[in-house]
Amino acid sequence: MATEIRKATAVDIEFGTGNATSAGGHVGARINASHLPVVLGDDGLSVNDALTAWVDVRAYGASPGAGAGANVTAFQDALDAINAAGGGTLRVPPGTYNLNAAINVYKKTTIKGMGRKATYLMFTHAGDGIKSTWPINSSTAVDIVLRDIAIYTNNAGSTGGGFVDVGGTFVHIIGCSFSGWKYGVIFDQTEVSHIDRTEFIVLIAGGTGIWLVNGNDHTALADPRYTNQITITRNQLNAVAGAYNVIDDGGATHDFIGNNFNAGLIAVRFAGTAGFRFQGNEVEGHSLCGIDFSSTTFWGGDDVGDSGGGIISGNVMITGAPSQILLDYVHGVSIEGNYFGQASSAEIMLKNGGSNRATDVTIRNNMKLIWGPAKSTQPFIDGSSVPISRQSVDQMAATYVPSALGATGLQTISPTSRELINVGTRLFVVNADGTNGEDVLVSAVAGGTFTATFASVKAANWLVYGRREVESGTWTPVLSGDSVAGAHTYHVQSGFYYKNKNFVHVQAYIRLNALDGAMAGKLRFGPLPFVPSITSNFYAIGTIGYYTGLTFPAGFTQLTGMIAAGSNVLDLWRNGSASASAKVDTAEISGGLEFIFDARYLTHE
């Protein structure tokens, strides 16, 4: 915290009621700041950077016991005097100061109370409280600081903002409190500014704690894209039903870091915001969602375009609303490393059906609450009629099963949600206490159920973790005949797969040690790690890079692998320029068998 200036030596002090030369400061004093040391506080502000005068508002007649009109006059006179002196600090001692009109603050001015639970400005009229107004469509460096003070209104019909800046740069609100306003703080064409450690209490439905303006919703003829480089950190934002914590109507590089968003309709509504960060926040108790994306300003409905180039990470979002995040009108955003829980519809929802515009949204490495008394029963991602394939989903499915699994073998399971679980999906299933964990492969899906073979029983509320949309691993290729599989011994039997969404690339190397002579029929490799897509006219081709141990009839010179639609094996085919292709028969084995091959195919969505 910056050192408070209580005493100056060898300085000229001009009192509000007369002049004197003294070694001590007093109310209403103007201090020659050239004699003061440079002191940096934890907000990064230097005393000499912003202050050339230090004025106690009581020297101009303000007091907790004065009338509202008298206090307005006193505060404005004090601020005017600081402005005339070239800037400085207005000190407001503890108490509640009633005011019935807006007061204007100027460049290089700090308004400092003695703590947001000690110094209160109580406005009784319906309009704005403290105003900082500068030319629109240009940036004016104003160096205004509001700190350690409560800015309240007791007018239930408030239509204004507690603090309103239009067109200023370098505006800082630190350690304050705003309550009762329709808009706690309005930044309109404000740039490179900061709100930190401040409390917002919105009591009016349709109001918001912070309104970042983009366009002419607040100021006529104001151009969009001027509210930039706004940092909102370590604040507490509360709202009643139907109110908002933040309305962000656009601009560039808005950062929301380390805040607590509590109650109301939505935590943050973005529209036309470029390059934002939403990190390390706690979001809870909202009735619609934590984050929403639109393309129009909230009050004026002006089209400011889609948001993009942002990151949502490291947040805890437990709103209990239908969704934690509603996606639409947003592009190139990463949602990763968040903790979600208790949504009543889906943690992330792509809204507006087929007209949804969200693209290139990366969703990965998030966690959904699936245990404990408040565990979520809903899917992580719900696109309804929206093509989720437009997004990059690298997200592990996570759900649970309320009823116990009392038998092993092939079982049909009804989880609380069947997100990202399809035929061929590999699942890790385990009791909530960590016992009886195993990997299973889904063999069928129907409605909200899936079927798999289990090796161990499970207790009630057992957990199901699914594979990611992008994954890689090993598989075990087996050579067999389609009539009699045979049981061979292998010198080498290894396989690798890479899967990106529904595209699968497999590689394998097989070298037999001893061939089972009982094998019969046509030769094939399998089972493949993921079941190929069931499409009647789709066949995938595998490349046999190297092989030994086969002798073909005359006219056949090539060996190819082919995967039939819906099959989970790679059939071996021989080909020739003058002969019809045919599957390779076990009778064509002439010696020790060795194969190196790969194949690419599509699996189920």
C-alpha positions in Angstrom: 0.0 0.0 0.0 1.3 3.5 -0.8 2.7 5.5 2.1 0.2 8.2 3.3 1.7 11.6 3.3 1.0 13.0 6.8 3.9 15.5 7.2 6.1 17.6 4.9 9.2 19.6 5.8 10.4 22.8 4.3 7.3 23.1 2.1 4.8 25.9 1.4 1.4 25.1 2.7 -1.6 27.2 1.5 -4.7 26.7 3.7 -8.2 27.1 2.4 -8.8 30.1 4.8 -5.4 31.7 4.6 -1.7 31.2 3.9 1.0 30.0 6.2 4.4 28.4 6.2 4.6 25.4 8.4 6.2 22.0 8.8 2.9 20.2 9.2 0.0 19.5 6.7 -3.6 20.2 7.7 -7.1 20.1 6.2 -7.5 22.1 3.0 -3.7 22.3 2.5 -2.1 22.5 -0.9 1.4 21.0 -0.8 4.2 21.7 -3.2 4.8 18.1 -4.3 8.3 18.8 -5.6 9.5 18.4 -2.0 7.8 15.0 -1.6 9.5 11.6 -2.0 8.5 9.3 -4.8 6.6 6.4 -3.2 5.3 3.4 -5.2 2.4 1.5 -3.7 1.1 -1.9 -4.5 -1.2 -0.4 -7.2 1.9 0.8 -9.0 1.1 4.5 -8.6 3.7 7.0 -7.6 2.8 9.8 -5.3 4.5 12.4 -7.5 3.0 10.9 -10.6 -0.6 11.8 -9.6 -0.5 14.2 -6.7 0.4 17.8 -6.5 -2.1 18.8 -3.9 -3.7 17.0 -0.9 -7.1 18.4 0.2 -9.4 17.3 3.0 -13.0 17.7 1.8 -14.0 19.0 5.3 -12.0 22.2 4.5 -14.7 23.0 1.9 -17.6 22.4 4.2 -18.4 18.7 3.6 -19.3 16.6 6.6 -21.5 13.5 7.4 -23.9 15.9 9.1 -24.3 18.4 6.3 -27.2 18.5 3.9 -27.0 16.6 0.6 -26.9 19.8 -1.4 -24.3 21.4 0.7 -22.1 18.3 0.4 -22.4 18.3 -3.3 -21.2 21.9 -3.4 -18.4 21.2 -1.0 -17.1 18.1 -2.9 -17.3 19.9 -6.2 -15.5 23.0 -4.9 -12.7 20.8 -3.5 -12.4 18.9 -6.8 -12.4 22.2 -8.7 -9.6 23.5 -6.5 -7.5 20.4 -7.1 -8.0 20.8 -10.8 -6.9 24.4 -10.6 -3.8 23.3 -8.7 -2.9 20.9 -11.5 -4.0 17.7 -9.7 -3.9 16.1 -6.4 -5.8 14.0 -3.8 -9.2 14.6 -2.2 -9.1 13.0 1.2 -12.6 11.9 2.5 -12.5 11.0 6.2 -14.8 8.3 7.7 -18.6 8.8 7.8 -21.6 8.8 5.5 -21.8 11.9 3.2 -25.2 12.4 1.6 -25.3 13.9 -1.9 -28.2 14.7 -4.2 -26.4 15.4 -7.5 -23.5 14.2 -9.6 -20.0 15.5 -8.9 -17.3 15.8 -11.6 -13.7 14.7 -11.3 -10.8 16.0 -13.4 -7.3 15.0 -14.6 -4.6 13.9 -12.2 -7.1 13.5 -9.3 -7.4 10.8 -6.6 -10.4 10.6 -4.4 -9.4 8.6 -1.4 -11.5 7.4 1.5 -10.5 5.7 4.7 -11.8 2.3 3.6 -14.9 1.0 1.9 -16.4 0.1 5.2 -15.6 3.5 6.8 -16.1 6.2 4.2 -19.5 6.3 2.3 -20.8 8.6 -0.3 -24.6 8.2 -0.3 -26.3 9.6 -3.4 -30.0 10.1 -3.2 -30.9 11.1 -6.8 -31.5 8.8 -9.8 -28.6 9.8 -12.0 -24.9 9.3 -12.0 -22.7 9.6 -9.0 -19.1 10.6 -9.9 -18.4 11.5 -13.5 -15.3 11.8 -15.6 -16.1 13.1 -19.0 -13.7 13.7 -21.9 -14.0 14.2 -25.7 -15.3 11.1 -27.4 -13.6 9.2 -30.3 -10.2 10.0 -28.9 -8.2 8.9 -25.9 -7.4 11.4 -23.1 -4.8 10.5 -20.5 -6.5 11.5 -17.3 -4.8 9.6 -14.4 -7.8 9.4 -12.2 -7.8 7.1 -9.1 -10.8 6.2 -6.9 -9.8 4.2 -3.9 -10.9 3.0 -0.4 -14.4 4.5 -0.5 -18.0 3.3 -0.8 -20.1 4.8 -3.6 -23.8 4.0 -2.7 -27.2 5.1 -3.7 -30.4 4.6 -1.8 -32.6 5.6 -4.7 -34.4 2.4 -5.8 -35.1 4.0 -9.2 -31.5 4.5 -10.1 -30.8 5.0 -13.8 -27.2 6.0 -13.6 -23.7 4.7 -12.7 -21.8 5.1 -9.5 -18.7 6.0 -11.3 -18.8 6.9 -15.0 -15.8 7.6 -17.3 -16.2 8.7 -20.9 -13.1 8.8 -23.0 -10.5 8.6 -20.3 -7.2 6.7 -20.2 -5.5 5.5 -17.0 -8.5 5.3 -14.7 -8.1 3.1 -11.7 -10.7 2.0 -9.1 -9.1 0.2 -6.2 -10.6 -1.1 -2.9 -14.0 0.5 -3.4 -17.6 -0.6 -3.0 -20.7 0.1 -5.2 -24.2 -0.7 -4.2 -27.7 0.2 -5.4 -26.8 1.6 -8.8 -28.3 0.4 -12.0 -24.7 0.4 -13.2 -21.9 0.3 -10.6 -19.1 1.4 -13.0 -19.4 2.5 -16.6 -16.3 2.6 -18.8 -17.3 4.2 -22.1 -14.3 4.6 -24.5 -12.1 4.1 -21.5 -8.6 2.6 -22.2 -5.7 1.1 -20.2 -7.7 1.1 -17.0 -8.1 -1.1 -14.0 -10.7 -2.2 -11.4 -9.3 -4.1 -8.5 -10.4 -5.4 -5.0 -13.8 -3.7 -5.4 -17.2 -4.9 -4.3 -20.3 -4.6 -6.5 -23.9 -5.1 -5.3 -26.5 -4.8 -8.0 -30.0 -4.5 -6.6 -31.9 -3.5 -9.8 -33.1 -6.2 -12.3 -31.6 -5.4 -15.7 -28.7 -3.6 -14.1 -25.0 -4.6 -13.9 -22.0 -4.2 -11.7 -19.7 -3.2 -14.6 -20.7 -2.0 -18.0 -18.0 -1.8 -20.7 -19.6 0.2 -23.4 -18.9 -0.3 -27.1 -20.6 2.2 -29.4 -23.3 4.8 -28.7 -25.5 3.0 -26.2 -24.4 5.4 -23.5 -22.9 8.4 -25.3 -24.4 9.7 -28.6 -22.1 9.6 -31.6 -19.5 7.5 -29.8 -17.7 5.2 -32.2 -17.2 1.5 -31.3 -13.8 -0.2 -30.5 -12.6 2.5 -28.1 -13.0 0.6 -24.8 -9.7 -1.3 -24.7 -7.2 -2.7 -22.3 -9.5 -3.0 -19.3 -8.3 -5.2 -16.4 -10.8 -6.4 -13.8 -9.1 -8.3 -11.0 -9.8 -9.6 -7.5 -13.3 -8.2 -7.3 -16.5 -9.4 -5.6 -19.6 -9.0 -7.8 -23.1 -9.8 -6.5 -26.4 -9.3 -8.2 -30.1 -9.9 -7.6 -32.3 -12.1 -9.9 -32.5 -10.6 -13.4 -29.3 -8.5 -13.0 -25.8 -9.0 -14.4 -22.3 -9.0 -12.9 -20.6 -7.6 -16.1 -21.9 -6.5 -19.5 -19.0 -6.4 -21.9 -20.3 -4.9 -25.1 -16.9 -5.1 -26.8 -13.5 -3.7 -27.4 -10.1 -5.3 -27.2 -8.0 -7.1 -24.6 -10.4 -7.2 -21.6 -9.0 -9.3 -18.7 -11.1 -10.8 -15.9 -8.7 -12.5 -13.4 -9.3 -13.7 -9.9 -12.8 -12.4 -9.4 -15.8 -13.9 -7.6 -19.0 -13.6 -9.6 -22.1 -14.4 -7.6 -25.8 -14.7 -8.4 -27.9 -12.8 -10.9 -28.7 -13.8 -14.4 -25.2 -14.0 -16.1 -21.7 -13.4 -14.8 -20.3 -11.9 -18.0 -22.1 -11.3 -21.3 -19.6 -10.8 -24.1 -20.4 -9.1 -27.5 -17.7 -8.1 -30.0 -14.8 -8.5 -27.5 -11.5 -9.3 -29.1 -8.6 -10.9 -27.2 -10.1 -11.4 -23.8 -8.9 -13.5 -20.8 -11.2 -15.0 -18.3 -8.9 -16.8 -15.8 -8.9 -18.0 -12.2 -12.4 -16.8 -11.4 -15.1 -18.3 -9.3 -18.6 -18.3 -10.9 -21.6 -19.4 -8.8 -25.3 -19.1 -8.4 -26.4 -17.6 -11.8 -29.8 -18.5 -13.2 -29.0 -18.6 -16.9 -25.2 -19.2 -17.3 -21.8 -18.1 -16.3 -20.6 -16.8 -19.7 -22.7 -15.9 -22.7 -21.7 -14.7 -26.1 -23.7 -12.4 -28.4 -23.0 -10.1 -31.3 -25.2 -7.1 -30.3 -24.9 -4.6 -27.5 -27.1 -5.3 -24.6 -29.2 -2.1 -24.3 -29.0 -0.6 -27.8 -28.9 -3.8 -29.8 -26.2 -2.4 -32.1 -24.3 -5.1 -34.1 -20.7 -5.1 -32.8 -19.7 -8.5 -34.3 -18.6 -11.7 -32.8 -16.1 -12.2 -30.0 -12.8 -14.0 -30.6 -9.2 -14.7 -29.7 -9.9 -15.4 -26.1 -9.1 -17.9 -23.4 -11.3 -19.3 -20.6 -9.1 -21.2 -18.2 -8.5 -22.2 -14.6 -12.0 -21.2 -13.4 -14.3 -22.8 -11.0 -17.9 -22.6 -12.5 -20.7 -24.0 -10.3 -23.6 -21.8 -11.3 -26.4 -24.4 -11.1 -27.8 -22.7 -14.2 -28.8 -24.6 -17.3 -25.2 -24.1 -18.6 -21.9 -22.8 -17.4 -21.0 -21.4 -20.9 -23.4 -20.6 -23.8 -21.5 -20.6 -27.1 -22.6 -18.6 -30.1 -21.1 -15.6 -31.9 -17.5 -16.6 -30.8 -14.5 -17.9 -32.7 -10.9 -18.9 -31.9 -11.5 -19.3 -28.2 -9.8 -21.9 -25.9 -11.8 -23.4 -23.0 -9.4 -25.5 -21.0 -8.4 -26.5 -17.4 -11.7 -25.4 -15.8 -13.7 -27.1 -13.1 -17.5 -27.3 -13.8 -20.3 -28.6 -11.7 -24.1 -28.7 -11.1 -25.3 -27.3 -14.5 -28.9 -28.5 -15.0 -28.7 -28.8 -18.8 -25.0 -29.1 -20.0 -21.8 -27.6 -18.8 -21.2 -26.1 -22.3 -24.1 -25.5 -24.6 -24.0 -24.5 -28.3 -27.2 -22.4 -28.5 -29.4 -21.3 -31.4 -29.5 -24.6 -33.2 -28.5 -24.6 -36.8 -27.9 -20.9 -36.8 -25.1 -21.1 -34.3 -22.0 -19.2 -35.4 -19.4 -20.5 -33.0 -16.3 -22.0 -34.8 -12.8 -23.0 -33.9 -13.5 -23.3 -30.2 -11.0 -25.6 -28.4 -12.4 -27.5 -25.5 -10.0 -29.7 -23.6 -8.7 -30.8 -20.2 -11.7 -29.6 -18.2 -13.3 -31.5 -15.3 -16.9 -32.0 -14.5 -18.2 -32.7 -11.0 -19.3 -36.4 -11.0 -19.1 -37.3 -7.4 -20.4 -36.1 -4.0 -23.9 -34.9 -3.1 -24.0 -32.1 -5.8 -22.6 -34.2 -8.7 -23.8 -33.2 -12.1 -26.1 -35.5 -14.0 -25.9 -33.6 -17.3 -23.6 -34.0 -20.3 -20.5 -31.9 -20.6 -21.2 -30.6 -24.1 -24.6 -30.4 -25.8 -24.9 -29.2 -29.4 -28.4 -30.4 -30.1 -28.7 -29.6 -33.8 -25.4 -27.8 -33.9 -22.5 -29.6 -35.6 -20.0 -29.9 -32.8 -17.5 -31.0 -35.4 -16.8 -27.3 -36.1 -15.1 -27.2 -32.7 -11.9 -28.9 -31.6 -13.1 -31.2 -28.7 -10.3 -32.9 -26.9 -12.3 -33.5 -23.8 -12.5 -36.7 -21.7 -16.1 -37.8 -21.2 -17.0 -38.1 -17.5 -20.3 -39.4 -16.0 -21.5 -41.8 -13.3 -24.0 -44.6 -12.9 -26.4 -44.4 -9.9 -27.2 -48.1 -9.7 -24.7 -50.8 -8.7 -23.3 -53.2 -11.3 -23.8 -56.6 -9.6 -22.7 -58.9 -12.4 -19.7 -59.3 -14.8 -19.6 -60.0 -18.5 -21.6 -58.3 -21.2 -23.8 -55.6 -19.5 -26.0 -52.7 -20.7 -25.4 -49.6 -18.6 -27.6 -46.5 -18.1 -25.2 -43.6 -17.1 -26.4 -40.2 -16.1 -25.2 -38.9 -19.5 -23.8 -40.6 -22.5 -21.6 -37.8 -23.8 -18.8 -38.8 -26.3 -19.6 -42.5 -25.7 -20.2 -44.4 -28.9 -19.5 -47.8 -30.4 -15.7 -48.4 -30.1 -15.2 -45.9 -27.3 -12.7 -47.0 -24.7 -13.8 -46.3 -21.1 -12.2 -46.4 -17.8 -14.7 -47.4 -15.1 -14.1 -47.4 -11.4 -15.8 -47.2 -8.0 -16.0 -43.8 -6.4 -13.5 -45.0 -3.8 -11.0 -46.0 -6.5 -11.5 -49.8 -6.4 -12.3 -52.2 -9.2 -11.0 -50.0 -11.9 -10.8 -51.4 -15.5 -10.8 -50.5 -19.1 -13.8 -51.5 -21.2 -14.7 -51.2 -24.9 -18.2 -50.1 -25.9 -19.8 -52.6 -28.2 -23.2 -51.1 -28.7 -25.2 -47.9 -27.9 -28.9 -47.3 -27.8 -30.7 -44.2 -26.5 -29.0 -43.2 -23.2 -27.3 -46.6 -22.7 -24.1 -48.3 -23.7 -23.1 -52.0 -23.7 -19.6 -53.3 -22.7 -18.0 -56.4 -21.2 -17.0 -56.0 -17.5 -14.5 -58.0 -15.5 -15.6 -56.8 -12.0 -18.7 -55.6 -10.2 -19.2 -51.9 -9.2 -20.8 -50.2 -6.3 -23.6 -47.6 -6.7 -22.5 -44.3 -8.1 -19.5 -45.8 -9.9 -17.6 -43.5 -12.3 -17.2 -43.6 -16.0 -14.3 -41.8 -17.8 -14.3 -41.8 -21.6 -11.6 -41.3 -24.2 -10.5 -38.0 -25.6 -11.4 -36.9 -29.1 -7.6 -36.9 -29.9 -5.7 -39.9 -28.6 -3.1 -42.4 -29.4 -2.1 -45.8 -28.0 -1.1 -49.4 -28.7 -3.2 -52.3 -30.0 -2.5 -56.0 -30.5 -2.9 -57.2 -34.1 -3.9 -60.9 -34.6 -3.6 -62.9 -37.8 -6.5 -65.3 -38.3 -8.6 -67.2 -40.8 -12.2 -66.3 -41.4 -13.3 -69.9 -41.0 -11.0 -71.1 -38.3 -9.1 -68.4 -36.5 -6.2 -70.4 -35.3 -4.0 -69.9 -32.3 -0.5 -68.9 -33.3 2.6 -67.9 -31.3 4.3 -64.7 -32.2 7.9 -63.5 -32.3 6.6 -59.9 -32.8 3.0 -58.7 -32.3 2.8 -55.0 -31.9 0.5 -52.2 -33.1 0.1 -48.4 -32.7 -2.9 -46.2 -33.4 -3.6 -42.4 -33.6 -7.2 -41.2 -33.5 -8.4 -37.6 -34.2 -12.1 -37.3 -33.7 -13.5 -40.0 -36.1 -10.3 -40.5 -38.2 -8.1 -43.5 -37.2 -4.6 -44.4 -38.4 -3.2 -47.8 -37.4 0.2 -49.4 -37.8 1.3 -52.9 -37.1 4.1 -55.4 -37.2 3.5 -59.2 -37.0 6.1 -61.9 -37.2 5.0 -65.5 -36.4 7.0 -67.9 -34.3 4.8 -70.9 -35.0 1.7 -71.1 -37.3 -1.4 -73.0 -36.1 -2.0 -75.5 -38.9 -5.7 -75.6 -38.0 -6.3 -72.1 -39.3 -8.6 -72.1 -42.3 -10.3 -69.7 -44.6 -9.3 -66.2 -45.8 -6.5 -64.3 -44.1 -7.2 -61.2 -42.0 -5.8 -59.0 -39.2 -7.9 -57.8 -36.3 -9.6 -56.8 -34.2 -8.9 -53.1 -35.1 -8.7 -50.7 -32.2 -11.9 -48.8 -33.2 -14.9 -50.2 -35.2 -15.0 -48.7 -38.7 -17.9 -46.5 -39.7 -21.0 -48.4 -40.8 -21.5 -47.0 -44.3 -22.7 -49.4 -47.0 -20.4 -48.1 -49.8 -17.3 -47.3 -47.8 -14.2 -49.5 -47.9 -10.8 -48.4 -46.4 -7.5 -49.4 -48.0 -4.6 -50.6 -46.0 -1.0 -50.6 -47.2 1.1 -53.7 -46.8 4.6 -52.3 -46.7 6.4 -55.5 -46.3 5.5 -59.2 -46.2 7.1 -62.7 -46.5 5.7 -66.3 -46.4 3.0 -66.1 -49.2 3.0 -67.6 -52.7 0.3 -66.3 -55.1 -1.1 -68.0 -58.2 0.3 -66.8 -61.6 -0.8 -63.3 -62.5 -1.0 -61.8 -59.0 1.7 -59.4 -58.0 0.4 -57.2 -55.2 -0.9 -57.6 -51.7 -3.5 -55.1 -50.3 -5.5 -54.7 -47.1 -9.1 -53.7 -47.2 -11.6 -52.9 -44.4 -15.2 -53.6 -45.2 -17.9 -51.2 -43.8 -18.8 -52.0 -40.2 -16.1 -54.8 -40.0 -13.4 -54.6 -37.4 -10.8 -56.5 -39.4 -8.4 -55.8 -42.2 -8.9 -58.5 -45.0 -5.9 -59.4 -47.2 -6.5 -59.2 -50.9 -4.2 -60.2 -53.8 -4.2 -58.2 -57.1 -2.8 -58.5 -60.6 -3.0 -56.6 -63.8 -4.8 -59.3 -65.7 -6.6 -61.1 -62.9 -9.6 -60.3 -60.7 -8.8 -59.4 -57.1 -9.4 -62.1 -54.5 -8.9 -62.6 -50.8 -5.8 -64.4 -49.8 -6.5 -68.0 -48.6 -4.6 -69.9 -45.9 -3.6 -72.4 -48.6 -1.3 -69.7 -50.1 1.0 -69.7 -47.0 4.4 -71.0 -48.1 6.6 -70.3 -45.1 7.3 -68.1 -42.1 4.9 -65.2 -42.1 5.9 -61.6 -41.4 3.9 -58.4 -42.1 4.3 -54.7 -41.7 1.3 -52.7 -42.6 -0.8 -49.6 -41.9 -4.4 -48.5 -42.6 -6.5 -45.4 -42.3 -10.3 -45.4 -41.8 -13.2 -43.6 -40.3 -14.9 -44.8 -37.1 -18.3 -43.9 -35.6 -19.0 -40.2 -34.7 
